[in-house]
Amino acid sequence: MRTPWQAVTSGNSVSLGALRATACCILFAGAAQAGPCTAEINQIEAQIRLAASNPVVGPTAPQTVDAQLHHQPTPGAVQHGEAEANADGDAALERARKADAQGDADGCHEALRQTRELYGLK
């Protein structure tokens, strides 16, 4: 009894070549569909995941008037500020993904610039 590999390799070399070509096409199909800044998006997502383990690092929001007047925030105000900053950071990253999917390099880079600014990334 022959194994499936023996059945594929024992025939002519054309079928083995076709199998290799098909495998290459499948493996590299994702790279061919990548947008103009997919690699940059992946890099920023990795930086965000790494920063998530550090409670000091994360998206930021503008300083409020109360903070400028040296008023201490309530725990609820801190949670609200964190949620707002997270939503802004997530929205900027989503805009980058959409622009990348549409092939809009300028829009993608602008959204990534905003994402870096909000998350304090370089």
Secondary structure per residue as TSV (DSSP state, phi and psi in degrees):
chain	resnum	aa	ss	phi	psi
A	1	M	-	360.0	134.5
A	2	R	-	-95.3	146.2
A	3	T	-	-79.4	164.1
A	4	P	H	-58.8	-36.8
A	5	W	H	-64.9	-41.4
A	6	Q	H	-64.5	-36.8
A	7	A	H	-64.2	-37.5
A	8	V	H	-74.8	-42.5
A	9	T	H	-84.7	-19.5
A	10	S	S	-80.4	-14.4
A	11	G	S	-77.3	-156.8
A	12	N	-	-77.2	163.5
A	13	S	H	-71.6	-16.8
A	14	V	H	-66.0	-41.8
A	15	S	H	-67.6	-35.5
A	16	L	H	-68.5	-40.1
A	17	G	H	-64.1	-40.0
A	18	A	H	-65.3	-38.5
A	19	L	H	-63.7	-43.9
A	20	R	H	-64.3	-43.4
A	21	A	H	-62.6	-41.2
A	22	T	H	-63.7	-43.6
A	23	A	H	-61.4	-41.9
A	24	C	H	-63.8	-41.3
A	25	C	H	-62.8	-40.9
A	26	I	H	-67.5	-43.0
A	27	L	H	-66.0	-37.5
A	28	F	H	-98.4	4.7
A	29	A	H	-64.6	-38.3
A	30	G	H	-64.0	-40.1
A	31	A	H	-66.1	-34.2
A	32	A	H	-70.3	-25.4
A	33	Q	T	-93.1	-0.3
A	34	A	-	-67.3	144.5
A	35	G	-	-82.8	-175.4
A	36	P	T	-68.3	-20.2
A	37	C	T	-136.3	32.4
A	38	T	H	-59.9	-43.4
A	39	A	H	-63.4	-39.5
A	40	E	H	-66.5	-39.6
A	41	I	H	-62.1	-45.6
A	42	N	H	-60.8	-39.4
A	43	Q	H	-65.2	-44.4
A	44	I	H	-66.4	-39.8
A	45	E	H	-61.1	-39.3
A	46	A	H	-65.0	-40.8
A	47	Q	H	-64.4	-38.0
A	48	I	H	-66.5	-43.4
A	49	R	H	-61.5	-41.1
A	50	L	H	-65.2	-42.1
A	51	A	H	-68.5	-25.4
A	52	A	H	-62.2	-25.2
A	53	S	T	-79.0	-8.9
A	54	N	-	-109.9	113.1
A	55	P	T	-66.6	-16.2
A	56	V	T	-81.3	-23.8
A	57	V	-	-99.1	141.4
A	58	G	S	164.3	-178.5
A	59	P	-	-65.6	151.3
A	60	T	-	-122.6	160.5
A	61	A	-	-126.8	162.2
A	62	P	-	-61.2	151.4
A	63	Q	-	-68.9	138.0
A	64	T	-	-83.6	166.2
A	65	V	H	-64.0	-40.7
A	66	D	H	-59.1	-39.5
A	67	A	H	-66.5	-36.9
A	68	Q	H	-67.8	-26.5
A	69	L	T	-89.6	10.2
A	70	H	T	65.7	29.8
A	71	H	-	-84.8	134.7
A	72	Q	-	-76.2	135.7
A	73	P	-	-76.4	151.0
A	74	T	-	-81.3	160.1
A	75	P	H	-56.7	-36.2
A	76	G	H	-66.3	-38.2
A	77	A	H	-66.8	-37.1
A	78	V	H	-64.8	-45.8
A	79	Q	H	-61.8	-41.9
A	80	H	H	-63.5	-43.6
A	81	G	H	-62.9	-41.7
A	82	E	H	-64.5	-42.2
A	83	A	H	-64.9	-40.5
A	84	E	H	-65.6	-43.6
A	85	A	H	-65.3	-40.7
A	86	N	H	-62.7	-41.7
A	87	A	H	-64.5	-40.7
A	88	D	H	-64.2	-44.0
A	89	G	H	-63.9	-43.9
A	90	D	H	-63.9	-39.3
A	91	A	H	-65.3	-41.2
A	92	A	H	-64.5	-41.3
A	93	L	H	-66.6	-37.4
A	94	E	H	-66.6	-38.4
A	95	R	H	-62.2	-38.0
A	96	A	H	-64.1	-43.5
A	97	R	H	-61.9	-43.2
A	98	K	H	-65.5	-44.4
A	99	A	H	-63.5	-38.8
A	100	D	H	-63.5	-43.4
A	101	A	H	-64.7	-29.8
A	102	Q	T	-88.9	-1.6
A	103	G	T	77.6	17.2
A	104	D	-	-90.3	89.7
A	105	A	H	-64.2	-43.4
A	106	D	H	-63.3	-45.6
A	107	G	H	-63.3	-38.8
A	108	C	H	-65.4	-47.1
A	109	H	H	-64.3	-36.4
A	110	E	H	-66.0	-43.7
A	111	A	H	-64.8	-37.0
A	112	L	H	-68.9	-34.7
A	113	R	H	-61.9	-43.4
A	114	Q	H	-64.6	-40.2
A	115	T	H	-61.6	-47.2
A	116	R	H	-60.0	-41.8
A	117	E	H	-63.0	-46.0
A	118	L	H	-65.8	-37.4
A	119	Y	H	-90.1	-4.4
A	120	G	T	69.1	33.3
A	121	L	-	-96.2	155.8
A	122	K	-	-97.2	360.0
